[in-house]
Amino acid sequence: MSLIEKIRARDGRVAVIGLGYVGLPLAVELARAGFKSVGIDVVDEKVRRVNAGDSYIKDVPSDVLADCVKSGRLTATSDFSVLNSCDTVNICVPTPLRKTRDPDISYIVSAVEEIKKYIHQDMLVVLESTTYPGTTEEVILPMLARDDFRVGEHFFLAFSPERVDPGNPRFNTKNIPKVVGGITPKCTEVASALYATSLTTVVPVSSAKVAETVKLLENTFRSVNIGLVNEIALMCNKMDIDVWEVIRAAATKPFGFMPFYPGPGLGGHCIPIDPFYLSWKAKLAGFEARFIELAGQINGSMPEYVVARVGEALNRRKKAVNGSRVLVVGVSYKANIDDIRESPALDVMRLLKRHGAEVVYHDRFANPDDPELEHAEASAIDINPKTLATVDCAVIITGHEGVDYQALLEHVPVVVDTRNVYAGVPSEKILRL
Ligand SMILES: NC(=O)c1ccc[n+]([C@@H]2O[C@H](COP(=O)([O-])OP(=O)(O)OC[C@H]3O[C@@H](n4cnc5c(N)ncnc54)[C@H](O)[C@@H]3O)[C@@H](O)[C@H]2O)c1
């Protein structure tokens, strides 16, 4: 049986390297499609929890994970030698930026070094980690191909960007269309066949490079539009115009406009980082990606602006930031999820501390033991009349559901609202973004 026939019959054994926000849902979908799915991670605790059917990713319910594990369709391991008996492997490891804002693809390289030890005839390798155009062809291909082991013939290699939006109730790994670009047309065909078994829509493109650029265009589009609307918000503030009302009305235009909303800055593993993968690669080709740099500057300056608003808010009460107790409401990078990576709340907390504030926070989603939060040296508090009575100013960074915003307004002298949670609420106590 050829690899593609095996895939279509869901007869193969599939592997996913990196069991995080992207890899775990994928390993589960492949298991649910009928494959024997194996997840590989270097963190033993994740391996243990997957094998115990105990999910640590909110979008993967533990009962769904446990069903896959109990039925023998999903296992996890830290031993890469299982790849010996796998027909396909998807790489879902992190792709951060270095301090210099250069891409750090060391996790990809280390995963591919392991694959190289066990790759065999008729194996499919797919990279899903977001990366710069050319990574699959220029970095991975030379690591795996040999004169007598050719891509498109002896093994197959493709890139397929992950578009998962953690916490989105409507779109998930299964029903978000999947773009696939192989090194050769046969690679695209084999990789598309794999995704067609478990995902609703597959969108083949002509090359891995195109697929890599698709993802970066999508995230650059968001970063630039958020940068634009943040600049409009700063402008509106100077001119005493309510930017939220402007956006609300503009969004009634049924064509040619898409609303983006201002906020305290970009967060998460994708939007603040991915555009710099593109600008870095463009620079190597002698091209300056000006929109990306400008959006990065504007979005990166938002935490400082928010802290300036806190200063204004306290000033109204004849107080200084120095010595005030400031409550940061919501520390994850977006509403109703626990992920605090790159969250602007961390910058806001750092800046407030630097100005001498005593910082406390409230977030029922975030894990208080997260090293980044521990590093911020702020303690968590509940929201109730007693705790709020000790607070001089609250600043809403993430508009989580289930927060008693009414109590905040009642018991805290002044509130900076960066998310418009008090839309339409007339109150002298509120300073909007
Ligand atoms: N989180 C998102 O919303 C999202 C959305 C789209 C794309 N992406 C991209 O997907 C990729 C993965 O992101 P994520 O959010 O799932 O990251 P994550 O940190 O949640 O998960 C990555 C996993 O890889 C493991 N890992 C690291 N090096 C490894 C190695 N050499 N071998 C095996 N396992 C290894 C880590 O232990 C971790 O469990 C990134 O490139 C990211 O940009 C993420």
The ligand as an SDF file (V2000), in Angstrom:
LIG
                    3D

 44 48  0  0  0  0  0  0  0  0999 V2000
   -0.8110   29.2180   20.1750 N   0  0  0  0  0  0  0  0  0  0  0  0
   -1.3940   29.6570   19.0850 C   0  0  0  0  0  0  0  0  0  0  0  0
   -2.4660   30.2180   19.1400 O   0  0  0  0  0  0  0  0  0  0  0  0
   -0.7570   29.4520   17.7070 C   0  0  0  0  0  0  0  0  0  0  0  0
   -1.5640   29.6880   16.5840 C   0  0  0  0  0  0  0  0  0  0  0  0
   -1.0240   29.4960   15.3390 C   0  0  0  0  0  0  0  0  0  0  0  0
    0.3130   29.1260   15.2130 C   0  0  0  0  0  0  0  0  0  0  0  0
    1.0840   28.9280   16.3150 N   0  0  0  0  0  0  0  0  0  0  0  0
    2.4740   28.5080   16.1070 C   0  0  0  0  0  0  0  0  0  0  0  0
    2.5650   27.1230   16.3820 O   0  0  0  0  0  0  0  0  0  0  0  0
    3.8290   26.8250   16.9680 C   0  0  0  0  0  0  0  0  0  0  0  0
    3.6260   26.1590   18.3070 C   0  0  0  0  0  0  0  0  0  0  0  0
    2.9760   27.0740   19.1780 O   0  0  0  0  0  0  0  0  0  0  0  0
    2.2560   26.6330   20.5120 P   0  0  0  0  0  0  0  0  0  0  0  0
    1.4480   27.7940   20.9440 O   0  0  0  0  0  0  0  0  0  0  0  0
    1.5940   25.3100   20.3460 O   0  0  0  0  0  0  0  0  0  0  0  0
    3.5200   26.4710   21.4650 O   0  0  0  0  0  0  0  0  0  0  0  0
    3.5650   25.7670   22.9010 P   0  0  0  0  0  0  0  0  0  0  0  0
    4.7020   26.3570   23.6150 O   0  0  0  0  0  0  0  0  0  0  0  0
    2.2000   25.7640   23.5190 O   0  0  0  0  0  0  0  0  0  0  0  0
    3.8920   24.2540   22.5500 O   0  0  0  0  0  0  0  0  0  0  0  0
    5.0950   23.8330   22.0080 C   0  0  0  0  0  0  0  0  0  0  0  0
    5.4380   22.4770   22.5970 C   0  0  0  0  0  0  0  0  0  0  0  0
    6.6300   22.0080   21.9880 O   0  0  0  0  0  0  0  0  0  0  0  0
    7.4180   21.3520   22.9610 C   0  0  0  0  0  0  0  0  0  0  0  0
    8.7780   21.2870   22.4390 N   0  0  0  0  0  0  0  0  0  0  0  0
    9.7080   22.2630   22.3570 C   0  0  0  0  0  0  0  0  0  0  0  0
   10.8110   21.7940   21.7440 N   0  0  0  0  0  0  0  0  0  0  0  0
   10.5800   20.5110   21.4460 C   0  0  0  0  0  0  0  0  0  0  0  0
   11.3250   19.4900   20.8030 C   0  0  0  0  0  0  0  0  0  0  0  0
   12.5520   19.7340   20.3220 N   0  0  0  0  0  0  0  0  0  0  0  0
   10.7880   18.2790   20.6910 N   0  0  0  0  0  0  0  0  0  0  0  0
    9.5510   18.0050   21.1670 C   0  0  0  0  0  0  0  0  0  0  0  0
    8.7820   18.9310   21.7660 N   0  0  0  0  0  0  0  0  0  0  0  0
    9.2830   20.1750   21.8940 C   0  0  0  0  0  0  0  0  0  0  0  0
    7.2200   22.1920   24.1980 C   0  0  0  0  0  0  0  0  0  0  0  0
    7.5360   21.4710   25.3670 O   0  0  0  0  0  0  0  0  0  0  0  0
    5.7250   22.5340   24.1060 C   0  0  0  0  0  0  0  0  0  0  0  0
    4.9290   21.5630   24.7500 O   0  0  0  0  0  0  0  0  0  0  0  0
    4.5760   28.1530   17.0180 C   0  0  0  0  0  0  0  0  0  0  0  0
    5.3420   28.2830   15.8590 O   0  0  0  0  0  0  0  0  0  0  0  0
    3.4680   29.1660   17.0100 C   0  0  0  0  0  0  0  0  0  0  0  0
    3.8950   30.4040   16.4940 O   0  0  0  0  0  0  0  0  0  0  0  0
    0.5650   29.0650   17.5610 C   0  0  0  0  0  0  0  0  0  0  0  0
  1  2  1  0
  2  3  2  0
  2  4  1  0
  4  5  1  0
  4 44  2  0
  5  6  2  0
  6  7  1  0
  7  8  2  0
  8  9  1  0
  8 44  1  0
  9 10  1  0
  9 42  1  0
 10 11  1  0
 11 12  1  0
 11 40  1  0
 12 13  1  0
 13 14  1  0
 14 15  2  0
 14 16  1  0
 14 17  1  0
 17 18  1  0
 18 19  2  0
 18 20  1  0
 18 21  1  0
 21 22  1  0
 22 23  1  0
 23 24  1  0
 23 38  1  0
 24 25  1  0
 25 26  1  0
 25 36  1  0
 26 27  1  0
 26 35  1  0
 27 28  2  0
 28 29  1  0
 29 30  1  0
 29 35  2  0
 30 31  1  0
 30 32  2  0
 32 33  1  0
 33 34  2  0
 34 35  1  0
 36 37  1  0
 36 38  1  0
 38 39  1  0
 40 41  1  0
 40 42  1  0
 42 43  1  0
M  CHG  2   8   1  16  -1
M  END
$$$$
